[in-house]
Amino acid sequence: MLRTDVIVLGAGMVGVSAALHLQQRGRSVVLVDRRGPGEETSYGNAGLIQREGVVPYPFPRDIALLARYAFNQLPESNLHWSALPRIAPWLLRYWRASTPAEVAKTARGARPLVERCIIEHEALMAPAGLLGLVRRTGYMRVYRSASALEDALDKQRVDREVYGVNFEPLDAAKVAALEPHLKDTIAGGILMPDPVSVSDPGALVNGYATLFEQRGGRFEQADARSLEAGRDGWIIGTPRGPIAAAAVVLALGPWSDDVFRPLGYRFPLGIKRGYHQHFKALGNATLNRPVLDAEFGYLLAPMTRGIRLTTGAEFALRDAPPTPVQLARVTPLARDIFPLGEKAEPAPWLGRRPCLPDMLPIIGPAPSHRGLWFNFGHHHLGFTLGPVAGRLLAEMMTGEKPFTDPSPYRAERF
Ligand SMILES: Cc1cc2nc3c(=O)[nH]c(=O)nc-3n(C[C@H](O)[C@H](O)[C@H](O)COP(=O)(O)OP(=O)(O)OC[C@H]3O[C@@H](n4cnc5c(N)ncnc54)[C@H](O)[C@@H]3O)c2cc1C
């Protein structure tokens, strides 16, 4: 039987980054995925490394707004009523975690990770030869009404004051100067200057996985659900035979419960589904950065395959068939602000954001199993946080002093 120090389950941004950090600390690592690296959620996201993303998306607490969400009247959200009996307990916990005091607590927990997100990405991009993928143009939120812009600026001023989140207000002329192909339906915007973005998120994960293999790491295609506790560690079955390790990292993103539930854990891992569709741009139209149409909750991101339109959240069962109604609702709205041409592929992509109710990940040791480590639940920010979370986990696993207090992310909080 092959023996290694650590098996990492899941080769999305979170798992690949953890594997690289463990390897950097002298551990032999086998990285396992049933597909290739970076082919699921970490492939289809908006490609933003969200240096500004300290304050989480709260669950709406205003009753009138809640009713509009519940009846699918707002394009940024879609609820499957048939899923309610199963997801209601998680929604209730998310709602409870969305009071101003709880949101502030989450933001304090997120800040040390978010503050280092670009630094930790660059520390992997440089040796992988991938720094050229990064676009350092920030991202822009645009508003169609002056009143919506004013409200957003008020909130932004508070976030700057309390959490140090930078922004620049933009009038219509400044929006046009930065993004000349946006239409004049826009009253103004807010530039978030600190985040960076990439034009092919899957390629970035794949490039990190290549670096891992070049440095002697081994990638195996196998089903993580075959994981078993052995006498002195963990064993996983692969087509090339079983692999044993003293330690295992669970980084299966939205599928993490497929492994933690059989081991007896009941973490409230919920799913916010999201879609993307690429469009060709008309004529020579381009975008220099991702643009969020803030009043309608969708984003346009320039990607190698075209303009990627990504949607807000769909509250549904993880494995329910796709229902891309949000794409149908927002595509005409997107055409109002940018000259989108035809679709670049026949069917939209469906992804699943892995979300714990307090919108913080679980990073750290499993409470009841020796050698089992968790790294999942990175919600809207898994692409952003993969490298920094990988560093923190590897420091904890190897007995180094963690760069930040890991207690906000401990499993025992649930
Ligand atoms: C529309 C949309 C836009 C987003 N935009 C952004 C953004 O701009 N910035 C940002 O930071 N985040 C964004 N996110 C969130 C981000 O994409 C996720 O948080 C992140 O990709 C999660 O990474 P992960 O590695 O945990 O999961 P994944 O990337 O899903 O990786 C999990 C891996 O586990 C594997 N797996 C599952 N089950 C098994 C099994 N039984 N055996 C073996 N392998 C298995 C899968 O094949 C997969 O490769 C967005 C998400 C969506 C849906």
The ligand as an SDF file (V2000), in Angstrom:
LIG
                    3D

 53 58  0  0  0  0  0  0  0  0999 V2000
  -21.5230   32.1230   -9.8180 C   0  0  0  0  0  0  0  0  0  0  0  0
  -20.4160   32.1330   -8.8000 C   0  0  0  0  0  0  0  0  0  0  0  0
  -19.5160   33.1890   -8.7800 C   0  0  0  0  0  0  0  0  0  0  0  0
  -18.4930   33.2200   -7.8190 C   0  0  0  0  0  0  0  0  0  0  0  0
  -17.5640   34.2330   -7.8600 N   0  0  0  0  0  0  0  0  0  0  0  0
  -16.5360   34.2380   -6.9860 C   0  0  0  0  0  0  0  0  0  0  0  0
  -15.5060   35.2270   -7.0640 C   0  0  0  0  0  0  0  0  0  0  0  0
  -15.4960   36.0850   -7.9530 O   0  0  0  0  0  0  0  0  0  0  0  0
  -14.5230   35.2020   -6.1250 N   0  0  0  0  0  0  0  0  0  0  0  0
  -14.4780   34.2550   -5.1490 C   0  0  0  0  0  0  0  0  0  0  0  0
  -13.5910   34.3020   -4.3020 O   0  0  0  0  0  0  0  0  0  0  0  0
  -15.3970   33.2590   -5.0950 N   0  0  0  0  0  0  0  0  0  0  0  0
  -16.4100   33.2240   -5.9790 C   0  0  0  0  0  0  0  0  0  0  0  0
  -17.3480   32.2340   -5.9230 N   0  0  0  0  0  0  0  0  0  0  0  0
  -17.2430   31.2220   -4.8660 C   0  0  0  0  0  0  0  0  0  0  0  0
  -16.1180   30.2320   -5.1690 C   0  0  0  0  0  0  0  0  0  0  0  0
  -16.1880   29.8250   -6.5180 O   0  0  0  0  0  0  0  0  0  0  0  0
  -16.2030   29.0280   -4.2310 C   0  0  0  0  0  0  0  0  0  0  0  0
  -16.2480   29.4720   -2.8770 O   0  0  0  0  0  0  0  0  0  0  0  0
  -14.9500   28.1700   -4.3840 C   0  0  0  0  0  0  0  0  0  0  0  0
  -14.7610   27.8000   -5.7280 O   0  0  0  0  0  0  0  0  0  0  0  0
  -15.0300   26.9200   -3.5280 C   0  0  0  0  0  0  0  0  0  0  0  0
  -13.8170   26.2220   -3.7190 O   0  0  0  0  0  0  0  0  0  0  0  0
  -13.6250   24.7830   -3.1660 P   0  0  0  0  0  0  0  0  0  0  0  0
  -12.2460   24.3390   -3.5300 O   0  0  0  0  0  0  0  0  0  0  0  0
  -14.0110   24.7390   -1.7360 O   0  0  0  0  0  0  0  0  0  0  0  0
  -14.7310   23.9180   -3.9480 O   0  0  0  0  0  0  0  0  0  0  0  0
  -14.7010   23.3280   -5.4450 P   0  0  0  0  0  0  0  0  0  0  0  0
  -13.9850   24.2170   -6.3640 O   0  0  0  0  0  0  0  0  0  0  0  0
  -16.0910   22.9240   -5.7990 O   0  0  0  0  0  0  0  0  0  0  0  0
  -13.8310   22.0170   -5.2750 O   0  0  0  0  0  0  0  0  0  0  0  0
  -14.3370   20.8560   -4.6690 C   0  0  0  0  0  0  0  0  0  0  0  0
  -13.7610   19.6730   -5.4000 C   0  0  0  0  0  0  0  0  0  0  0  0
  -14.2300   18.4640   -4.7700 O   0  0  0  0  0  0  0  0  0  0  0  0
  -14.3880   17.4930   -5.7840 C   0  0  0  0  0  0  0  0  0  0  0  0
  -15.2690   16.4310   -5.2930 N   0  0  0  0  0  0  0  0  0  0  0  0
  -16.5670   16.5310   -4.9050 C   0  0  0  0  0  0  0  0  0  0  0  0
  -17.0100   15.3310   -4.4860 N   0  0  0  0  0  0  0  0  0  0  0  0
  -15.9860   14.4550   -4.6120 C   0  0  0  0  0  0  0  0  0  0  0  0
  -15.8240   13.0740   -4.3380 C   0  0  0  0  0  0  0  0  0  0  0  0
  -16.8230   12.3190   -3.8470 N   0  0  0  0  0  0  0  0  0  0  0  0
  -14.6350   12.5060   -4.5680 N   0  0  0  0  0  0  0  0  0  0  0  0
  -13.6000   13.2320   -5.0810 C   0  0  0  0  0  0  0  0  0  0  0  0
  -13.6890   14.5340   -5.3620 N   0  0  0  0  0  0  0  0  0  0  0  0
  -14.8730   15.1470   -5.1350 C   0  0  0  0  0  0  0  0  0  0  0  0
  -14.9800   18.2670   -6.9470 C   0  0  0  0  0  0  0  0  0  0  0  0
  -14.7780   17.5640   -8.1600 O   0  0  0  0  0  0  0  0  0  0  0  0
  -14.2290   19.6000   -6.8520 C   0  0  0  0  0  0  0  0  0  0  0  0
  -13.1030   19.6160   -7.7150 O   0  0  0  0  0  0  0  0  0  0  0  0
  -18.3710   32.1710   -6.8700 C   0  0  0  0  0  0  0  0  0  0  0  0
  -19.2550   31.0890   -6.9250 C   0  0  0  0  0  0  0  0  0  0  0  0
  -20.2610   31.0570   -7.8820 C   0  0  0  0  0  0  0  0  0  0  0  0
  -21.1850   29.8680   -7.9280 C   0  0  0  0  0  0  0  0  0  0  0  0
  1  2  1  0
  2  3  1  0
  2 52  2  0
  3  4  2  0
  4  5  1  0
  4 50  1  0
  5  6  2  0
  6  7  1  0
  6 13  1  0
  7  8  2  0
  7  9  1  0
  9 10  1  0
 10 11  2  0
 10 12  1  0
 12 13  2  0
 13 14  1  0
 14 15  1  0
 14 50  1  0
 15 16  1  0
 16 17  1  0
 16 18  1  0
 18 19  1  0
 18 20  1  0
 20 21  1  0
 20 22  1  0
 22 23  1  0
 23 24  1  0
 24 25  2  0
 24 26  1  0
 24 27  1  0
 27 28  1  0
 28 29  2  0
 28 30  1  0
 28 31  1  0
 31 32  1  0
 32 33  1  0
 33 34  1  0
 33 48  1  0
 34 35  1  0
 35 36  1  0
 35 46  1  0
 36 37  1  0
 36 45  1  0
 37 38  2  0
 38 39  1  0
 39 40  1  0
 39 45  2  0
 40 41  1  0
 40 42  2  0
 42 43  1  0
 43 44  2  0
 44 45  1  0
 46 47  1  0
 46 48  1  0
 48 49  1  0
 50 51  2  0
 51 52  1  0
 52 53  1  0
M  END
$$$$
